[in-house]
Amino acid sequence: MFDQVMARIAGRFGRVEPRASARAYLLGLLSQAERKNCWQLAEQAGHARPRPMQRLLRYARWDADAVRDDIRTYAVEHLGDDGGVLIVVETGFLKKGRSSAGVQRQYTGTAGRIENSQVGVFLAYATSRGRALIDRRLYLPEHSWSTDPERCRAAGIPRTVRFATKPRLAWEMITAALDAGVEAPWVTGDEAYGQDPQLRAGLEARGTGYVMAVTCSTRVRINHGRTPVRADTLAERLPATAWQRQSAGPGAKGPRYYDWAWIHIGVDEHRHLLIRRNRTSGELAFYLCWSPTTATLPELVRVAGVRWSIEECFQAAKSQVGLDHYQVRHWTSWHRHITLVMLALVFLSAVAADAAPKRPADPHRSAHSSAPISLTVPEIRHLLTAVFGQSALTAARLLHWSIWRRHHQAAARHSHYRRRSADESAG
C-alpha cells in the first residue's frame, strides 16, 4: 500500500533523485526516529550527510501543491462517506529567532499564550471512517512581514503572496476542496473563523452548511429577526425544558454528553443558535448554524462534536509523523515538510480505515464488546516501523502483541464506558 501511495505522487517529481529522497523522507517520518528533522531523517535513510533531505525541501524541483491535491483525493477515496465535515483550525509552531517565514510574537493555542511562533491554518476532513489533514497555509502577519519586502525575500516568500486573514486562508482551502469534488455537506471551526461574517456568507452562497463556534457576546436576532440580543443573555432566559442531553460523539472515556439547546434566529428556519452547557461546570459554548435544508438537533450536535477531532489529527501529526519537528526557515521548505507529513498521516489513516471492521448497527454495543479495538494510527505506525525496519520479531509475534494491546485497550474502554453510563444514570 505504501508503494501505491508513492506511485500516486511519482509524477510530481521531475527526476528520480528527489523522488527517491521523498520516499526516504516519508519512511523516516513513519519511523521511530526521535526527531523528524533533516539530520535525523538523513541518518535514518543511511545518508552520510543531511544534504539530500535539505535539497528535497529547498531546491529540488517538485510540486508540493500538486502533492497536496493528491492527498486530498486519496483522503476522500479511503475515508469518504456521507456526512463528511471540513474542519478549519490553526496551530502554532514555537520558534527561536526572527528569520523563519511568518514568525512573530503572536498568540498560539499550542502554548496557550503569546510566543514567538509561526501559525499554520489547516483544513481537515473528518468522517466516521477517519480523519486527515488535507490542506495547509502558512499565515503571514500583515505589519511585520507583508509590508517588509526585503524580509520576505530573505525567507523565500514569493512576491505574489499578499496578506490574507486566517478566515480568508480558510475560505481559500474550503473553496479548493469543494471545487475538487470533496463531498462535505458541513464545515465547522472555532471562534476565530465563526466570527467572520464573510466566511459564513461564502458558505451559504455555496449551499454548504456550517456549525461555527462564536463568542458569548455575539448578537443574534430572534422574533423573526426583529429583536437583537446577546447569545449569553438569550441562554440565561431559556427554561429548563429547552435543554436536551445529547452526546457529541464518542470520546476516550465514553460518549461525551452535554446539555444542548437550539433557538431559531433570523427570518428562516434554517438558521440557529446552538448552545452547549457542560453538565458539571455549567460552562457555555455557542455556535452559529446554517443549513440549506432542515437539520435536526442531533445532526448539529454531531457536527459541533466533530470539530474536536482535529485535535486528534494534530496530536497524531506531531507525535507520530513529526509535524512540528522541522528545522527550516524558508517558505518553500515549510510547505514541503508539512505536505509530506500530511501524506504520511493520511496514509496511516487510510490503512486504519481499510482495516477497520464494518460498523455495527449499535455503536454502544461495540463500545462494550470484549473484542480488541480497531487498529489505530499509532498502532499501525508501530507495526509498519517493525516491518520497514526488518524487526527481529516474527510477523506472528508482532500480531500477537498488537492483539494483546488492543484487547487491553478494549477492556479499559469498557470500564470507562460503564463508569460513564453509571454517572449518566445517576444524573
Disulfide bonds with the S-S distance in Angstrom:
none
